[in-house]
Amino acid sequence: MNYQADVKLLRAATPIAGDADDRFLDLPAGLRLCYRVDGPDDGAPLLLIAGLGLDLTSWPPGMLDGFTGRAFRVVRFDNRDAGRSSRIGARPPGRVRQLLARPRPDAYNLGDMAADTLGLLDHLGIERVHLVGMSMGGMIAQTLAARHPDRVASLTSIFSTTGHRRVGQPAWSTIARLAKPPARTAGAFVERHLALLAHIAGTGYPPDEALERAWASALWDRRGDQGSGAPVARQIDAIRASGNRTAELRRITAPTLVVHGDADRMVHPSGGRATAAAIPGARHVEVPGMGHHLAPGVVDRLVELTTELAGGAGALRGEPA
């Protein structure tokens, strides 16, 4: 593997890898969030919330182009314990706690992460926003929509779940892969990413291996905690500390789209079905052959579905921004 060539490939293919576009916000609680804004200043605000261990560069370039080309003002950010945002000082859960799915008593939760997100919206002066979250990001988006319904114009939840232990669980084969010690070098990290992606991406929508290799190389540089599994372990703890959120999801009033693949080994499709059943009036779209990945072949459909939802929820331009 030519590591430097991979980084150059990503930066040539898309502007999302350029750290010069990063902006920073210091929240009152002491956390620093890194974020980026793309699209027209007067566009309808659309916020992208990334999943477990992912950063703001994890959203495919085609998805960003699709949204900005449809007059959205797209905001994306690094969650706490990801990318260039703050790392939390609390100890991560130990191996026994992780195996028993018992969060530490001092763990932060999805509500805390939703509060971070709300702080970003306040900073940008966004009164109402179209939310799009994937996986853990979908859980954060659901929590924000349930607790602050006046701030959410629409909600798109992509391969996410409710927190109920009987739905949305990863396959045992996936758990075994996730349980491996974290990669200690850039090369090992990239190969680990490609191997996991081959396992969870599904057969209907294959990933672009060259782009994924380049993205993983750049992510290793960008996240600043190479070789440490603590940030991801704390994010997993946040999910577990939040428990079953089904009752809370019933409080969501925003028009909602729930998208899931029927070949998802990371979050079983039952998680998507349960999410749609819990949210009043939610539309559920289960995509044949789609796994736990925003592959090139499915991006255009996701953009169209989300744009259709947002268009039904309100004008695509001129919302408070």
Buried (B, 14 or more C-beta within 10 A) or exposed (E): EEBEEBBBBBBEBBEBBEEEEBEEBEBEEEBBBBBBBBBEEEBBBBBBBBBBBBBBBBBBBBBBBBBBEBBBBBBBBBBBBBBBBBBBEBEBBEEEBBEEEBBBEEBBBBBBBBBBBBBBBEBBEBEBBBBBBBBBBBBBBBBBBBBBEEBBBBBBBBBBBBBBEEBBBBBEEBEEBBEEEBBEEBBEBBBBBBEBBBBBBBEBBBBBEEBBBBBBBBBBEBBEBEEBBBBBBBBBBBBBBBBBBBEBBEEBBBBBBBBBBBBBBBBBBBBBBBBBBBBEEBBBBBBEBBBBBBBBBBBEBBBEBBBEBBBEBBEBBEBEB
